[in-house]
């Protein structure tokens, strides 16, 4: 999925979260949004998902302006976006399989194929042996893997990750990054917000840096290390 911001601004009261931001992310790119807390990273991701609406400017997904889409078109576009959160946001009363099943059902998959799709998503993140386990029985790294499986179960063209390693130990962080790279190599666009400098320096092919709502850097790097 192609993502474009054209002079995008978003303000909350007196706080200018994003200020005339411009960038284009091509289909299949892996891009990091970096910057300190409050720089505007999460706001940018939430604008892409249509959780927030821009005050000024235009956001385009595959050359379609979000502001011009009707409600059904917006929902259809949203279903093509997967999201991984720092806070996990899993349902504690449901098993791992049931949490992923929610996404499969929301996508409208045929009932007879849903269990198979859940298995496929969990296999991608190496958790097919944890289907009957509840979130409270998992480590932080495994919880984030379930979140990634849930996002992938939507069969998205675009994957957004908001500080997904923020609550993980170093070993789990690297494991999750390897999974995200695996997803990207399958052709999906990945945009990850993070302030983890070590991860950015090791994995990024492109880094967009935000400071106080403005882009202060947009650099392309080499292939994955």
C-alpha positions in Angstrom: 0.0 0.0 0.0 1.2 3.5 -0.9 1.0 6.2 1.8 1.2 9.9 1.2 1.1 12.9 3.6 0.6 16.2 1.9 1.0 19.3 4.2 -0.7 17.3 7.0 -1.3 19.1 10.3 -3.1 17.9 13.4 -3.6 19.9 16.6 -4.9 19.0 20.0 -5.8 22.2 21.9 -2.6 24.3 22.0 -0.4 21.3 21.1 0.6 21.0 17.4 1.1 17.3 17.1 1.9 17.4 13.4 2.8 20.5 11.5 2.7 20.6 7.7 4.1 17.1 7.3 5.0 15.7 3.8 6.2 12.2 2.9 5.5 9.4 0.5 6.0 5.7 1.4 6.0 3.4 -1.6 4.3 -0.1 -1.6 6.6 -2.7 0.0 8.8 -0.2 1.9 10.0 -0.7 5.5 10.1 2.7 7.1 10.8 3.8 10.7 9.2 6.9 12.2 11.6 8.0 15.0 11.7 10.8 17.5 11.3 11.5 21.2 8.0 11.0 23.0 5.5 13.6 21.8 7.2 14.1 18.5 4.1 13.0 16.5 4.8 9.4 15.7 1.6 7.9 17.1 -0.5 10.7 15.7 0.8 10.0 12.2 -0.1 6.3 12.5 -3.5 7.1 13.9 -4.2 9.5 11.0 -3.3 6.7 8.6 -5.8 4.4 10.2 -8.4 7.2 10.2 -8.7 7.1 14.0 -7.9 10.8 13.8 -8.8 13.2 11.0 -6.3 15.7 9.7 -7.0 19.4 10.5 -5.2 20.5 7.3 -3.7 18.8 4.3 -4.4 15.4 2.7 -3.6 11.8 3.5 -3.7 9.4 0.5 -3.7 5.6 0.5 -3.0 4.1 -2.9 -3.6 7.6 -4.4 -7.1 7.9 -2.8 -7.7 10.9 -0.6 -9.1 9.7 2.8 -11.1 12.9 3.1 -13.1 12.1 -0.1 -13.9 8.5 0.7 -17.4 7.5 1.8 -18.0 5.6 5.1 -18.0 2.2 3.4 -14.9 3.0 1.4 -13.1 4.2 4.6 -14.0 0.9 6.4 -12.8 -1.1 3.4 -9.5 0.8 3.3 -9.1 0.3 7.1 -9.5 -3.5 6.8 -6.3 -3.5 4.6 -4.3 -2.1 7.5 -2.9 -4.2 10.3 -1.9 -2.6 13.6 0.5 -3.8 16.4 0.4 -1.9 19.7 2.9 -1.5 22.5 0.2 -2.3 25.0 -0.8 -5.6 23.3 -4.6 -5.0 23.7 -5.4 -8.7 23.8 -8.6 -10.0 25.4 -7.5 -11.7 28.6 -10.6 -14.0 28.8 -9.8 -15.5 25.3 -7.2 -18.0 24.3 -4.5 -17.1 21.8 -6.5 -18.7 19.0 -9.7 -16.9 20.0 -7.9 -13.5 20.1 -6.6 -14.1 16.5 -10.0 -15.5 15.5 -11.6 -12.1 16.3 -9.5 -10.5 13.4 -10.3 -13.4 11.1 -14.1 -13.0 11.7 -13.9 -9.2 11.4 -12.4 -9.6 8.0 -15.4 -11.7 7.0 -13.5 -15.0 6.3 -15.7 -18.0 5.5 -16.6 -19.9 8.8 -15.2 -23.2 7.5 -11.8 -21.6 6.8 -11.4 -19.5 9.9 -9.7 -22.1 12.1 -7.2 -22.8 9.3 -6.5 -19.1 8.9 -5.9 -18.7 12.6 -3.4 -21.6 12.5 -1.6 -20.1 9.5 -1.3 -16.7 11.2 0.1 -18.3 14.4 2.5 -20.4 12.4 3.9 -17.3 10.8 5.0 -16.0 14.2 6.1 -19.4 15.5 3.3 -19.8 18.1 1.2 -22.6 16.6 1.8 -24.6 19.8 0.2 -21.9 22.0 -3.3 -21.8 20.5 -5.1 -23.0 23.7 -3.0 -20.8 26.0 -4.4 -17.6 27.6 -2.5 -14.3 27.5 -1.6 -14.3 31.2 0.4 -17.5 30.6 2.6 -15.9 27.9 5.8 -13.9 28.1 6.0 -10.3 26.8 7.6 -11.4 23.6 5.0 -14.1 23.0 2.2 -11.6 23.7 3.6 -9.3 21.0 3.9 -12.2 18.6 0.1 -12.9 19.2 -0.6 -9.3 18.4 1.4 -9.6 15.2 -0.5 -12.8 14.3 -3.8 -11.0 14.9 -2.7 -8.1 12.6 -1.6 -10.5 9.9 -4.9 -12.4 10.1 -6.5 -9.3 8.6 -4.3 -10.1 5.5 -3.3 -6.4 5.4 -1.4 -4.6 2.6 0.0 -2.2 5.2 1.3 -3.0 8.7 1.6 -0.3 11.3 3.6 -1.0 14.5 3.5 1.6 17.3 6.5 1.1 19.7 6.0 -2.7 19.5 9.3 -3.4 21.3 8.7 -0.9 24.1 7.7 -3.5 26.7 10.1 -6.2 25.5 13.5 -7.4 26.6 16.3 -7.1 24.1 16.1 -10.8 22.9 12.4 -10.6 22.4 12.8 -7.2 20.6 15.2 -8.7 18.0 12.9 -11.7 17.5 10.0 -9.5 16.8 12.0 -7.4 14.4 13.0 -10.4 12.5 9.3 -11.3 12.2 8.5 -7.8 10.9 11.2 -8.1 8.3 9.9 -11.5 7.3 6.5 -9.8 6.8 8.0 -7.0 4.8 9.8 -9.4 2.5 6.4 -10.9 1.7 5.6 -7.6 0.0 3.7 -5.8 2.8 4.4 -2.1 3.5 5.6 -1.8 7.1 5.7 1.5 9.1 7.1 1.3 12.6 7.2 4.0 15.2 10.1 3.6 17.7 12.7 5.5 19.6 15.0 2.5 19.9 18.2 3.7 18.3 19.9 0.3 18.3 17.0 -1.2 16.3 16.9 1.7 13.9 20.6 1.5 13.2 20.5 -2.3 12.6 17.4 -2.7 10.5 16.0 0.4 8.9 16.1 0.9 5.2 14.5 4.3 5.6 14.2 6.6 8.6 11.8 9.5 8.9 12.6 11.6 12.0 10.1 13.8 13.7 10.6 16.6 16.2 7.8 18.6 17.7 5.5 17.6 14.9 7.9 18.5 12.0 10.0 16.2 9.9 13.7 17.0 10.5 15.2 14.0 8.7 14.3 11.5 5.9 17.2 9.2 5.1 17.4 6.0 3.2 19.9 3.3 4.3 21.1 0.0 2.8 19.7 -3.4 2.9 18.8 -5.2 6.1 21.8 -6.3 8.2 
